[in-house]
């Protein structure tokens, strides 16, 4: 299996810039790239990557998605003066051209294809490309929403042609709907496109009905377009995770992609004036980590949007850290998704139930009376004199105070989550015969006294345990202690009495006042564990059928078929 993470970057793409006043386009600035690269340097991440040179995309590569006529229009802007550039820009929605735009857009395409080649050839396992102008809104014959050439869509077609791929997953976590990608693959069952986006019942740009949950694809492509519409601003870490866990991941694993492409837009992050969402940078490392389990790890992250420079750059860094295999920082904030997010997720699952086996037995029906409808009615009543729908830039334009507020929060927040990582990642409770097989970086507890864990063990019958089994039990509790005290991130324990060990581990956590404990036991438990509070969730995946009725916090999953 390939190893290493590619980074593709070319400072030439900074040359694309706005030459006139335009409130809509002024947020798409060259500093979006330079700030990201500078932050990667700050965290010493660049030196850990395999640096891959960018190149220009060829016209034939660009025309995998775009028409020759459109490519000629973009090419013609190279020799235009400011007035002509402004006139051509006005022909499209939320777009600007500069004399260097054609060159920069070709480099953006080429950089993306270089990353695909690095991953598919086995030079690297995964990678990130920092590019602009972005691409996911651009269409066959039109620039759109700051986007000139559709980098990710071109990359998907390129991978199909060059490497014969039959299944490609595109995950678009930008806060705007990537309608350009959707249009390119709407009837193509070989590309699964997932997008979440600010929608607000079609009152947010690009104001398309096909951005809603019931737009699932056309013809043979039905079921291969997944839209998760956010009908409220303020979506955070828990909402994004819920969309992944309950929609994307079950379908993605069933789809079984050969390559994952991320349209990595960070205007879905905290402080961004366009998205007005609340996801913190570490959330993107968790999302990336989930996707790394697909396609044998073949993953290409391609920069799209993101307009709060600090939020953007920190989120890019957290994405790259995940690709490099760094331990994930703990997620902050409320872990229960909000009602509106749950409604959207329910509706997406209902819309896709006919197309995916993983949803076949789900009892899901669409939510008709959405909790946000009344909010939208009130908003419409307040603005009834203004019949023109607001653009995302007009709706989300943040003032200077909000930018400073987010900057200050992120300065403190990033120091907090990054300082939580202990110097030792893993501890292990293993017998002497297995200890020498572990790397020296793994901590192995030794010389433990049973008195230290007397309170926990006294409730269990361990008098007749053999010395080796008892020592393993004590070592397990020592490892658990280190995890609870945050001296290590995780641990491994070997046990000859797994049911007893699980029961003692749960009791130990309860004695130490741990707030929430999840215990997943794979196998047939030979003892009953009583759970008398809501602080422990026990899930037992087993072969035996138990007569006891499942409760909210004690759940048995019985596999009836051999080989499950």
N, C-alpha and C positions, 0 to 999 in steps of 0.2 A: 504494500500500500504506500502511495506517495506521502511524503512528509513536507512540512514547511508551509509558510503562508506568503503569498505574493502580494506586493504593493506596487501599483502602477500609478505614476504621477508624472505630469509634465507641466512645468511652470508657464509654458506658452499659453495655456488655456486661460490664464489670468488676463490676457489682452482683450478678450471679449468684454465690452463695457457699454453702458448707456451714455449717449452723447447729448441728450436733451432732457428737459424736465418731463417726467412721466410718473405720476404717483403710483400707477399700477405696477410698473416694472422696476422701480427704484430699489426694491429690496434684493433683487438678483445682482449682487455685486461681486467683483473679483476677490474681495476679502474672504468670501465663503471658502475658497480653496486655500488661500495663504494662511488663514487662521487654523484650518484643520491640519495642515502640514506642520505648522508651528507647534500645535498642541501635541501632535505625534512625537515631535522632537523633544518636547518638555518631558514626556513620559518615557523617553528612550525606547520607543517602539520601532522606529524606522530601522535601527541597526539589527533588530531581531527578525526582520522580514527578508525575503528574497526579492530584491528589487528587479522589476521587469520594465524594460523601456517601452514607452508608448510609440505609436506610429500613426500615420494617417490611414484612415479607412479609405478604401478605393471606391470609385463610383459604382462599380458592379456590386460591391458589398452593401453600399448604402441603398442601392436599388433592389435589394432583397425585400425591402419594405416600402421605399418611396418611389414615386414616379420620376422618369427622366425629366419631365417638364418642371417638376418642383425642384429637383436638384439644380437645374439650370437657373431657376430664379434665385436660389441661395447663392450660387456661384457668381451671379451677376452683381451681387452686392459688394464684391471685393473692390470694384473700381468706382463705387458711388460716392458722391459727396453727401454731407450731412442731410440736406433737404431731401435728396432722393431716398436715402436710407429711411428717413422718417416717413416718407410717403409709402414705401413698400411695407414697412412695419405696420402701418395703420390698416393694411389689408387683412391682417390676422388679429386674433384675439390674444391680448396680453403678451406681445412679442416685441423685441427690438433687435435691429441689426447694426453691426459695426463692420468696418472694412476687414477686420480679422475674423469675423464670425464664421465664414465658410471654412477657413483653415482650422479654427478652434473646434468647430463641430466635427470636422473630419478626424482630428486628433482624439476627440472624445469617443468617437466610434472605434477608431483603431486601438485605443487604450483598452476599451472593453473587450475587443476581440483578442488582444494580446493576453488578457487575463483568462479568457476562455481557453485559449491554446495552452497556457501554462498549466491549467487545471486538468484539461482533458488529455494532454500528452503525458501527464504524470510528473511534470517538473515540480509542481507543488500540489498540495492537497486542496487548498482553498485560497481565497485572496480577496483583496479590496482594491477598487480603482477609484481615485479621486478625480472627477471630471466635471466640466461644465463647457457649454450649456447642457442642462439636463435634457431628458428625452421622453418621458413616459406619456406626455400629452400629444406629441407630434404625430401626425397622421400621413397617409399616403401622399396627399397633395397639399398639406398645410402645416405650417408652424403653429404652435399653440401653447399658451401658458408657459412662456420662457423657453420652450423646448424647440429645437431645430430639427435634429435627426433622432429617431427613436432608438437610442443605444441598446437598450435591453431587448427590444423586439428584434432588432437586427442580429443581436448576439444569439438569440434563440434560433432564428432561421439559419444563421451561419453554423451553429453547432449541429443542426439537423443535416445540413448539406455536407459538411466536412467530416463529421464523425458518425453519421448515420443514426443519430439518437432518435428513439421512438417516443420517449416520455420526458418532457421538460416541465419543471415546476417554476413558475414565476410568482414571487411573493412581493407585493407592492405595499410597503407600510408607510409610504408618503401619505400626508393627510388629505391630499386631493386625489380624486379618482383618476387613475391612469387610463383614460378612455382610449388613447392611441394604441396601447397594448391590447386592450379588450377588442377593439375593432380589427386588429391584425389577426387575431386568433379566435374570433367569435365562433367559427364553425369548424375548428380544428381540435379533434380529440387527443392529439399528441402533445398539446400544451395545456396545462392546468394553470389558470390565472386566478390569483387570489388578491383582492384589494379591500382594505378598509379605508373609509374616507368620511370626512365631514360632509353630511348630506342635508340634515335639518329639513326633511320632507321636501327635498328638491329646491330649497331656498338658498343653497350655497353653490358657488361656482364649481363645476361648469353647468349646473342647473339641468342635468340630464335625467330623464326617467329611467334610462338604462344603467344608471348608477345604483338603482334600488336592488333590494335582495332578490326580487323575482326575475331579474335579468340573469339567466343561467347559461346563456349560449344559444346558438342557432344550429339547426340541422343535426349533423353528427356530433357537433360540439356541445350539445345540451348536457349540462351538468359539469362542464369543464371551465365555466366562468363563475367565480364565487365573489359576490359583492356583499360586504358587511357595512351597511350605512349607519353612521353615527348621527343620531338625531338631536344630540345635545353636545355642547362644548364641555370641556372639563374632564374628558375621559382620561383615566390614569393607568397605572401599572396593572391593577387587577382586571380592568376591562380588556386590556390588550392580551393579557395572559389567558383570560377566559375565551376570547375569540380564537386563540391558537389551540387551546386544549379541547374545546367543544366543537370547533368547526374545522380549522385547517389541518391539524395534525392527524385526526382519524382518517380524513379523506386523503391526505398526502401519503400516509403509509399504505393505504389501499392502492393508490395510484402508482406508488413505487417509482419515483422519478430516477432518471439516470444523471440528471444535472439539476441543481437548484440555482436560480438567478434571483437575487434580491434587488428590487428597485428601492434602494435605501434612501428614502426621503425622511429627513429629521424635523420637518415642520410639524410632525406629530408629537414632538417632544415639548417639555415644559418651557414656557416663556415665549414660544414662537408666536409672532403677531398674526400669522395666517391661520394656524390651527386652533389656537387658544385651548390646547390640551395640557395635561399635567404629568405625562409620563416622564420619569427621571432617567438620566443617561444609562444607569445600570440595567434598566428594563430591556434595552436593546441588546445587551450582552446575553441576557436570558433567552430572548427571542432567537438570536443567532445560534446559541447553543442547542436549542430545540431542533433547528433546521440542519445542524451539522450531523444529525443522526440519520439523515436521508441521503440517498444517492452515493452511499459509501463515502460520505464526507465531501463530495465534489460540490463546492459552493462558491459562487462569485457574487460579491456584494458591489453594487454599482451606485455611486452617489446620484441622488435626484435632488429634492428640495431641502430646505432648512434655512431659516432666515434670521434666527437669533444666533449670533456668531458664537457665543460661549456655549449655549445649549447644543448647537450643531457640532462644534468641535469636540466637546466632551462625549457626546453620543457616538461620534465616529471613533474616538479612542476606545470606548467601551466595546464597540463592535469588533474592532481589530484585536483587542485583548482576548475576546472570546475565541476568535479565529486562531489565535496563537496558542490557545489551550490554557490560558490563565484561569485560576479559580474564580468563580462568579462571586461578585459582591452581593451581599444580602439585599433583597428588595425592601424598599421602604413604603410606608403608607398603608392604607386600608386594603385588605385582600379580598373583600367581597365586591364583586362587580356591581355597578349601579343598576337600578331598575331598567332604565332605557337601554343600557348595553345588553342586559339579559333578554329584553324584548327583541332587539335586533338579532341576537344570536339564535333565539328560538325561531324567528321567521326564516333565517338562512337555512337552518337545519330542516325546517318543514319544506322549504322550496327544493332542497337537494335530496330529500328522502327517496324520491323515485329513482335516483341515479347511482346511489352508493350503497353497497352491502352493509357498511358499518352503521348506516342509519335505518336499515330495514325494519328493525324491531323497536325503533324509537316511537314513543307515543307523543308525537309532536304535531301540533296544529298551529297555524299562523295566529299571531296576536292581532286582532282587528282593531281593538280600541287602545291604541298606543297612549301611554301616559304623557307623551310630549305633544300630542295634538292640540290640547287646550293651550299649552304654552305658545305654540305657533299661532294660534288664533288670536291670542292677546297681542303678540308681537305685530301681527298683520293689522290689527285694529289701531295700534299706536302709530303705524306708518302708512295708513291707508291713503294719505295724500301723496305719497311717493310711490308711483306705480312701477318704477324701475327697480328690479332686484339689485341688491348690493353685491359688488364683487368681493372676493375674500380679502383683498387688500383693504378695501374700504371698511369692511366689517371688522377685520382683525388688526388694523393698524395700531400698534402699540405706542404709547407715549414714552418719552425718555425716562420718566420715573419707573415705569414698569420694566424697562430694559435693565435699569440699574438694580432694581429690586431682585430680578432674576439672577443677574450677575452675582450679587452678594449671596444669595441663597446657594448658588452652585459652588461658589468658592468654599463655603463652609461644608456643604453637603459632600462634595467630592473628597475633601480631606477626611471627612468622617467615615465614609464607606471604604475608602482605600486604606485607612489606618487600622481597620478592623481585622485585617488579615494577619494571623499569627505567623511567626517565622517557620514553624513546622506545619506542614499541610496535613499529614496523616499519622495516626498512631495505630498500632496493631497488637491484638492479643492473640498470640500464636504459641504453640509448643516450641520447645528448644529445637526440635528437628526441622521446623519450618522457618525459624528465625533467620538462618543464614541465607535463605533464598531471597529475602527482602532487600531492597536498596538501602544504603546507609542513611538516607534522608528520612526513613520511616522510624518513628519513635516506638520503642518496645518497653512497656512498663516492667519493672523487676523488683523483687524483694518487698512484696506487699504484705501488710499485716491484716488479718481477717477482722481485727477489732475496728479498723477504719470503716468497715461496711456492716458492722454488727446490727445496726438498726434495720437495714434492708433485709439482710439474710435471716434474721431471727424469726421471721414470719414463714419461713420455708424449711422443709425437711432436707437438710444437707449433711446430716450426721454420718450417713453411710456412703457418702461420695468418696471415690478414690481421690488420692492426693492430686494427681495430674488434672482431673476434671475440676476439682475445687480451685486449683491454681488458675486454670483457664477462666473460670467464673470470676475470680477476683480480678484478673487482668482485664476482663471485659468491663467490669465496673470502673476500673481505673481509667480505661480508655473513654468510657462514657463521661466520667468526671472531667476529663480534659476537654472534651467537646463542649460540655455545659459551661465550663469556665472560659471557653474560647481560647484555650491554649493550643488547640489544633482545630482544623476545619472539619475533618471527618475521621472515621476509624473503621477497622476491620477486626472481627473477633471470631475465633474458631471455637466451636462448642460441641461436646458429645451429648449434651442434653438441651437441644434447641428450645423446646417448649418451656422448660424450667428457666432457662437463660432469659427468654423473652419476658416471662412473668416477673422475674427479679429485676430486669432492666426497667420495665414499666413502673414497678414499685419504687425503684431507686429514683426515677425521675419525679414521681409524685412526692417522695420524701424531701427532695430538693426544691420543691415548689416550682417545677418547670410548668409554664403556662399551657403549652399545647404539645402533645406527643402523637405522632403517627407511627403505628407499628404494622408493618406488612409481613405476614408470616406465610411462607410458601411451603406447603406440606401439611400433613395431618397432625394437628395439635393433640397431645395426649393428656392435656390437663385444661381445666376450665379457668379462664381469667375473668374475674368479676370487675366490671367497670361501673363505678357508682357515681361518676361525675362526667361532665362534658369536656374534660381536658385531655382525654385519650380517645383516639380513633383506632380501632383494631380491625384490620382487614385480613382474613384468612383465606388464601387460595389453596384449595385442597381437593383430594380425590374422594374422600369419604363424604357421605351425606349425613348431616347432623339434623336431629329433630328440633333443636332449639330454633326459635324464631329470631330472625335478624332484628336487631335494634338499630337505632340511628348511629350509635357509636361502636357497634360490634357486628361486623358484616362478614358472612362466609360466602365465598364464590366456589361453587362445586362444579368442577370440570367432569362432565359425564362421559366424554369420548376419550379413548386412549390416544395419546399423541398430541393432545391439545397444547 
